[in-house]
Amino acid sequence: MLLVPAALALVLLLAPLVALVAATPWADLGARVLEPAVLDALRLSLTTAATSTALCLLVGVPLAWALARADLPGRSLVRALVTVPLVLPPVVGGVALLLLLGRRAPVGRQLEAWFGVGVPFTTLAVVLAQTFVALPFLVLAVEGAIGGTDERREAAAATLGASRWYVVRRVTLPAAAPGIAAGAALCFARALGEFGATLTFAGSFPGTTRTMPLAVHLALDTDPDAAVAMSLLLLVLSVAVLLVMRGRWVGGLTGAREPAPGVRAGGVR
């Protein structure tokens, strides 16, 4: 009974991708993806997506740990606020960033007055837009991974004299490493495909803010074959990221029963 709707779901997911592959101009695919404008957009996309992923890891892992372990007042509200960018239209996120960091906005005006820094329509704006939309993917994945670890190992390490920071660094985070890797992969893939917030907050300037999704959108009007070729390249990159990280996800399931790093029968190393 459930196989029919399950098959329909697969068709809905796979049919557009099959159509994209079928429409790809294979004869001159190499020449199209090696054009200087495409390579510039690809370089910018990979650089900004990697930077935003690193930023998400820097601030998102502590937030995920706090949601999973700390006794935060209003934790449910904080978790709900973290998920807002998941349901918010990306263009609205771009407008919100512009109203916060624009040259006439409260924070943006002060940044420009104090440091001479204008954030909108720069590469930094691309990174911030990608971070805004991708951070919830990392936080939710890492929170679930930390919440699924065995708290008895942390308690055992603390009983043996380990400090709280030591327990987090040597017990909690290593046990949650597969989830952190999975969250980082999803974060990178989401940042790589970000369009709406980037266009609104950063614009589309070649070599500075024109990422691959923006280049695809622009090419649709002037060179549809180039748009298809770039879309296929983005698809391949996204699938490659997920395939590379898949081993870590599976490893997390098999490694759940292994002793936590830093905790041994004889004490804490």
C-alpha positions, 0 to 999 in steps of 0.5 A: 500500500505504501509502496505506491506513494513512496515510488511517487515521491522518488519520481518527484525527486529524481525526474527533474534531475533526470531531465537536467541530465538529459538536457545537458549539452554533452558535446561542448560541456567541457568548453562551457564549464571551463569558460573564465566567467564560469570558473570565476563563479565556481571559485567564488562559490567554493571559497565562500561556501567553505568560509561560511561552513567554517564560520558555522562550525565556529559558532554553531557547534557551541550553540548546538552543545548548549541546546543539547546539554546546557540548562538554558532558560527558554531553550525551546524558544531558542531552538525555534528561533534557530530553525526560522531561517529554514522556513523563511524565504531566502529573499526575506533573509536577504532583506533582513540582513540588508536592514541590519547591515546596510549603509543606512541601517543601525549596525551597518552605519556604525561599521562604516563610520568607525571602520570604513567598512561597507558590508552589502554587495561585497564578498563578505555579504555573500559569506554572511548570507550563506551563513544565515541560511546554512547555520540551522542545518549544522546546529540541528544536526550537531544538537541531535548528534550530541543529544544521542551520545551516552551521558554516562560516559561524560559523567564517568569522565567527570567522576574520574576528575576530568574538567568540563572543558576536557569532557566536552573536548575529549568525550562529547565532541569525538562521540558526536563527530559523525554528526558534526561532519554530516552537519558540515556537509549539509551546511556546505551544500546549502551554502553552495546553492544559496541564491535568494539571500545572496542576490538581495544582500550581495548583488551579482557582481562578476568576480565579487558576488556572482556565485554559481547559482546567480550565474545560472540564473543570469545565463537562463536568459542569454544562454540556456545551454550554459545554464544547464551545464552550470546546473549539472556542475552544481548537482555533481558537486552537491552529490560529491559532498554527500557521497564523501561524507556518507562514510562518516554518517555510517561510521557514526552508527557503528561507532556508537558502541565504542568506548569514548575517547579519553575514558578508559577503565583505569581513568582519564587520559 
